[in-house]
Amino acid sequence: MGLPMRLTTKGRYAVTAMLDLAIHGQQKPVSLNDISGRQHISLSYLEQLFAKLRRSNLVSSVRGPGGGYRLAVDSANISIAQVVDAVNESMDATRCQGKGDCQEGDQCLTHHLWEDLSNQIHTFLNDISIQDLISRKEIKDVAKRQDQQAQRANADESLIHLTST
């Protein structure tokens, strides 16, 4: 079956950033700075995640002015599990990281239950594509709100810059 499953911040942030990229990267590359501003994820953390996503051929970088990142594969062909796996997130519900040495070197009574849950989670996330998510109304609504907040913040910043010069 799939890899063991333990979803931490790294996996969550990678999925969030990929969704943002899919939503905003249809016309032009998206800068990590823009994703950072909209999603409140630190730029240095995004740089680490995108290095891994690029190595897994899920994103490609575009250099120069107006550069940034874009999806390397159609959003319908990128599963959430691929994104999580790309950032080296093991998906593991066991206490022993799937090794089976949870009870003084031996398997505990519930080892197979948690291992099965890990596999179910991986299968579930493997069946959902980035496109599936960005097609959902509630995700479109959140993206619209975030865009409006970012526009307001940019307008406020421009106003502050104008009044200070």
N, C-alpha and C positions, 0 to 999 in steps of 0.2 A: 504493500500500500504506500501511502505518501510518507513524507518526513514527519518526525515527531513535531507537535505543535505547541508553542508558547508565544503568544502574541504580546510583544512589549511595545514601548514607545517607538522604537526604531521602525517596526513594521507598520504601526499606525501612521506615523509621519510619512513614511515612504508611500503608502496608499493615498494619503491626503494630498501629497505633493504631485503624485501622478494624476490624480483626478483634476487638480488645478491646471496642470500642464495640458491635459486632454481638452479641458473646457476652453482655455485661453490660447492654446497653441495652434488653432486651426488656420489662422491667416499668417502668423509670423512666429518666430521663435520667442520663447518666454524666458525672461531673466530670472535667476534664482532670487534676486533682490525683490522682484515683484511677487513671487510665490511667498517669500519670507514675510512681506508686508501683509498680504491677504490672509495667510494661514497662521501667522504668529509663531513661526518656526525659525530658529536662529539660522543665519546665513551659513555659518561654519558647519552646522549640523547638516543643512541641505547639501553643502558641497561634498561632505562625506557620503551621504546617501546617493547623490547623483553619480559619483565616481563608481559606485557599485552597480547602479542601474545601467550606466553606460557599458561597463564590463560585461553585463548580462545582455547587452544589445536590446534593451528596452527603450532607451533614449539615445539621441545623438546630439552632439553639441555643434553650434554654429558660431564661428568666431567673428570678431569685428564689430563695428557699430551696428546696433540693432540685433546683435547676436543673442544667444541664449541656448535654450534646449527645445527640442521637439520630440514627439514620440517617434521611435525608430520603426515601429510596427503599428498597424491599424489598431485603434483602441478596442475593436471587437475581438482582436486576437491576443489580447493581453489579459490573463486571468489575475485576480487578486492574489492567488497563491503564488504566481510567478513573481509578483512584485515583492511579496514578503520573503520568498526564498532568495531573491536577488540580493537583498540586504543582509543575508546570512542569518535570518531569524529562524531558529528552529521552532516549530510549532509543537510544543510538548506539554501535555497536561499531567505527565507523571512527575513524581518528586525526584526521580533518579536520571532525568534526561534520557529516558528510554533504554538505559543500560540494563535494567533488571536487577540492580544491586541495592534496592531501596531499603532492605531490612538486614543490616549487618552483613552485606555482601550477597544476600539472597533476594529473590523476588518477594514482595509483600502480597497479601491476599488480593488486593485490588489493582495490582499492576496492569493486568490485561484490560480491565475496565477503562483505566485512564489512557492506556495506549490506544484502545479502540476509539475513545473520544477524540484523541489527537488526530487519528486518521479521518474521523467523520468531519472534523473542523477543516482539515486540509482539503478533503473532497468537496465540501461546501464552498470554500473559497476558490477552488479550482473551477467550479461551475459558474462563477460570476465574473464577467469581463468588466473592464473599465467602461466600455460602451454601455453595458447594462446599467451601471450606476449613473453615468451622466445623462441617461435617458429618463431617469426618474424625476418626477415633478418636484419632490421635496429637495432634491439635490440641486436642481435648477434654481429653485427659490433661494436656497442658501447662497449659491454662487452669485445671484443677482444682488442680494443684500451685501455680500462682501465687496462686490465691485462698486456699489454705491458708497460704501464706507471708505474704500480706498480713494475714490474720486473726491470725496469730501476732505479727506486727510491731505490729498495733494493740493486741493484748492486752498486749504488753510495754510499749508506750507508755503505756497506761492505768495499768498497775501502777507505772511510774516516776512518773507524775503523782500517783498516790494516795500514794505513799511520800514524795514531796517536799512535800506540802501539810500 
